[in-house]
């Protein structure tokens, strides 16, 4: 008698009722994976390390780190813990801003261009304000020369 009741419950659709829409669950999981991947990339770029360096610290290939960052592969809890230790953050760092956030906050330089990242990092390392001002002025002059002064004309109107 126990067996027919189990079949009755299994065939009643009650189990499927617990999940209203599997597609919505998949979208939520993908959103979380996207967010975590963006946070991994942001922290890696903040630290100024390459995918190869992070991969070596984790004992995985750099391709695996790429897949984590793009959310092509989901990251296990154990790997997330190791990643947090390698990046000198708490595991909660990767979930910060998840509720209500549709995108991770970007770095001022975009966080994807290696030259821009190095430029910003080196600029911020300059302790002399006068030297920072001179470098900023030089970059502005170079940009204006390259753009033909278009930005300067637009802002002075």
C-alpha positions as CSV (number, residue, x, y, z in Angstrom):
1,X,0.0,0.0,0.0
2,X,2.8,2.4,0.6
3,X,4.1,2.1,-2.9
4,X,0.8,3.1,-4.6
5,X,0.6,6.3,-2.4
6,X,4.1,7.3,-3.4
7,X,3.2,6.8,-7.1
8,X,0.1,8.8,-6.6
9,X,2.0,11.7,-5.0
10,X,4.8,11.5,-7.6
11,X,2.2,11.6,-10.5
12,X,0.1,14.4,-9.0
13,X,2.2,17.3,-10.2
14,X,2.8,18.5,-6.7
15,X,6.6,18.3,-7.1
16,X,6.5,20.5,-10.2
17,X,4.2,23.0,-8.4
18,X,7.1,23.7,-6.1
19,X,8.9,25.3,-9.0
20,X,6.6,27.7,-10.8
21,X,8.9,28.3,-13.7
22,X,12.2,26.6,-14.3
23,X,13.2,29.2,-16.9
24,X,12.9,32.0,-14.3
25,X,15.2,29.9,-11.9
26,X,17.7,29.5,-14.7
27,X,17.7,33.3,-15.4
28,X,18.2,34.1,-11.8
29,X,21.1,31.6,-11.5
30,X,22.7,33.1,-14.7
31,X,22.2,36.6,-13.3
32,X,24.1,35.6,-10.1
33,X,26.8,33.9,-12.1
34,X,27.2,37.0,-14.3
35,X,27.4,39.2,-11.2
36,X,30.0,37.0,-9.5
37,X,32.0,36.8,-12.7
38,X,32.0,40.6,-13.0
39,X,33.1,40.9,-9.4
40,X,36.0,38.4,-10.0
41,X,37.2,40.4,-12.9
42,X,36.9,43.7,-11.0
43,X,38.9,42.4,-8.1
44,X,41.5,40.9,-10.3
45,X,42.0,44.2,-12.2
46,X,42.0,46.2,-8.9
47,X,44.8,44.0,-7.7
48,X,46.6,44.4,-11.0
49,X,47.0,40.7,-11.7
50,X,46.5,38.8,-14.9
51,X,44.2,35.9,-15.5
52,X,47.3,33.7,-15.7
53,X,48.5,34.9,-12.3
54,X,45.1,34.3,-10.7
55,X,44.9,30.9,-12.3
56,X,48.3,29.9,-10.9
57,X,47.2,30.9,-7.4
58,X,44.0,28.8,-7.8
59,X,45.7,25.9,-9.5
60,X,43.5,26.1,-12.7
61,X,44.1,27.2,-16.3
62,X,43.8,30.9,-17.3
63,X,41.0,29.7,-19.6
64,X,39.1,28.5,-16.5
65,X,39.5,32.0,-15.0
66,X,38.1,33.5,-18.2
67,X,35.1,31.2,-18.0
68,X,34.5,32.2,-14.4
69,X,34.7,35.9,-15.3
70,X,32.3,35.5,-18.3
71,X,30.0,33.2,-16.4
72,X,30.5,30.5,-19.0
73,X,31.3,28.2,-16.1
74,X,29.8,28.4,-12.7
75,X,32.1,28.5,-9.7
76,X,31.8,26.0,-6.9
77,X,31.7,27.1,-3.3
78,X,35.1,25.7,-2.5
79,X,36.7,27.4,-5.5
80,X,34.9,30.7,-4.5
81,X,36.5,30.4,-1.1
82,X,39.9,29.8,-2.6
83,X,39.4,32.7,-4.9
84,X,38.4,35.0,-2.1
85,X,41.6,34.0,-0.2
86,X,43.7,34.6,-3.3
87,X,42.1,38.0,-3.8
88,X,42.3,39.0,-0.1
89,X,38.6,39.5,0.3
90,X,35.8,37.8,2.1
91,X,33.5,35.5,0.0
92,X,30.7,38.0,0.5
93,X,32.6,40.5,-1.7
94,X,31.5,38.5,-4.8
95,X,27.8,39.0,-3.8
96,X,28.0,42.6,-2.8
97,X,25.4,44.7,-4.6
98,X,23.6,41.7,-6.0
99,X,20.1,42.6,-4.7
100,X,18.6,45.1,-7.0
101,X,21.8,45.6,-9.0
102,X,21.6,44.7,-12.7
103,X,25.3,45.4,-13.4
104,X,28.4,45.6,-11.3
105,X,29.8,49.0,-10.7
106,X,32.5,49.7,-13.1
107,X,36.0,51.0,-12.5
108,X,36.7,54.6,-13.6
109,X,38.9,53.3,-16.4
110,X,36.4,50.6,-17.6
111,X,38.4,47.7,-16.1
112,X,39.0,46.0,-19.4
113,X,41.8,47.8,-21.2
114,X,45.2,46.7,-19.8
115,X,46.9,50.0,-21.0
116,X,44.2,52.1,-19.3
117,X,44.4,50.1,-16.1
118,X,48.2,50.4,-16.0
119,X,47.9,54.2,-16.8
120,X,45.5,54.8,-13.9
121,X,47.4,52.6,-11.5
122,X,50.7,54.4,-12.2
123,X,49.0,57.8,-12.1
124,X,47.5,57.1,-8.7
125,X,50.8,55.9,-7.5
126,X,52.3,59.4,-8.1
127,X,52.4,61.1,-4.7
128,X,53.4,64.5,-5.9
129,X,50.3,66.5,-6.8
130,X,52.3,68.9,-9.0
131,X,53.6,65.9,-11.0
132,X,50.1,64.5,-11.3
133,X,48.8,67.8,-12.5
134,X,51.6,67.9,-15.1
135,X,50.8,64.4,-16.3
136,X,47.1,65.2,-16.5
137,X,47.9,68.4,-18.5
138,X,50.1,66.5,-20.9
139,X,47.5,63.9,-21.5
140,X,44.8,66.5,-22.1
141,X,47.0,68.4,-24.5
142,X,47.8,65.2,-26.4
143,X,44.1,64.3,-26.6
144,X,43.2,67.8,-27.8
145,X,45.9,67.6,-30.4
146,X,44.7,64.2,-31.6
147,X,41.0,65.3,-31.6
148,X,41.8,68.6,-33.3
149,X,40.7,70.5,-30.3
150,X,37.1,69.4,-30.7
151,X,36.6,68.8,-27.0
152,X,38.2,72.1,-26.0
153,X,35.9,74.0,-28.4
154,X,32.8,72.2,-27.2
155,X,33.5,72.9,-23.5
156,X,34.5,76.6,-23.9
157,X,31.2,77.6,-25.6
